[in-house]
Amino acid sequence: MQFPYNEAPGIHYKVAVRDEYRTAILQGLNDGMTVRFTDFAASASIWITGVDEHPIDSSRWAFYLAARCAIEQAYTLTQLKLSDFEGQTSRIES
């Protein structure tokens, strides 16, 4: 996924995705954006750049959760401050 600032608003696909998974991905992204980026949702530009389908493990629910997870990760990254990393030379431990 990419979150460019200078593109047309909306969710755009750069790869082919089966309709059933496309619907689940869109729902997950929309749900996540509504919760985490309330002011950003109308003007957001999200590009789907890759989707890996597995012949056995892929499902609508899996793609919904993956989309929600992507938004959660983006939100978490926006909450970090540069000062959180000052002096850090190794991986951040929880």
TABEL-V801803 format. One record per residue. N is the residue number from 1. RES is the residue in three letters. D_FIRST is the distance of its C-alpha to the first C-alpha in whole Angstrom. Layout:
n: {N | N}
res: {RES | RES}
d_first: {D_FIRST | D_FIRST}
//
This chain:
n: {1 | 2 | 3 | 4 | 5 | 6 | 7 | 8 | 9 | 10 | 11 | 12 | 13 | 14 | 15 | 16 | 17 | 18 | 19 | 20 | 21 | 22 | 23 | 24 | 25 | 26 | 27 | 28 | 29 | 30 | 31 | 32 | 33 | 34 | 35 | 36 | 37 | 38 | 39 | 40 | 41 | 42 | 43 | 44 | 45 | 46 | 47 | 48 | 49 | 50 | 51 | 52 | 53 | 54 | 55 | 56 | 57 | 58 | 59 | 60 | 61 | 62 | 63 | 64 | 65 | 66 | 67 | 68 | 69 | 70 | 71 | 72 | 73 | 74 | 75 | 76 | 77 | 78 | 79 | 80 | 81 | 82 | 83 | 84 | 85 | 86 | 87 | 88 | 89 | 90 | 91 | 92 | 93 | 94}
res: {MET | GLN | PHE | PRO | TYR | ASN | GLU | ALA | PRO | GLY | ILE | HIS | TYR | LYS | VAL | ALA | VAL | ARG | ASP | GLU | TYR | ARG | THR | ALA | ILE | LEU | GLN | GLY | LEU | ASN | ASP | GLY | MET | THR | VAL | ARG | PHE | THR | ASP | PHE | ALA | ALA | SER | ALA | SER | ILE | TRP | ILE | THR | GLY | VAL | ASP | GLU | HIS | PRO | ILE | ASP | SER | SER | ARG | TRP | ALA | PHE | TYR | LEU | ALA | ALA | ARG | CYS | ALA | ILE | GLU | GLN | ALA | TYR | THR | LEU | THR | GLN | LEU | LYS | LEU | SER | ASP | PHE | GLU | GLY | GLN | THR | SER | ARG | ILE | GLU | SER}
d_first: {0 | 4 | 7 | 10 | 13 | 15 | 14 | 15 | 14 | 13 | 10 | 10 | 9 | 10 | 11 | 14 | 14 | 17 | 18 | 19 | 15 | 14 | 16 | 15 | 12 | 13 | 15 | 13 | 11 | 14 | 16 | 14 | 14 | 18 | 18 | 17 | 16 | 19 | 20 | 16 | 16 | 18 | 16 | 13 | 10 | 7 | 5 | 5 | 5 | 7 | 9 | 12 | 15 | 18 | 22 | 23 | 21 | 18 | 19 | 18 | 18 | 16 | 13 | 14 | 14 | 11 | 9 | 12 | 12 | 8 | 10 | 13 | 11 | 10 | 14 | 15 | 14 | 16 | 19 | 20 | 22 | 23 | 26 | 25 | 24 | 28 | 30 | 27 | 27 | 26 | 23 | 23 | 25 | 25}
//
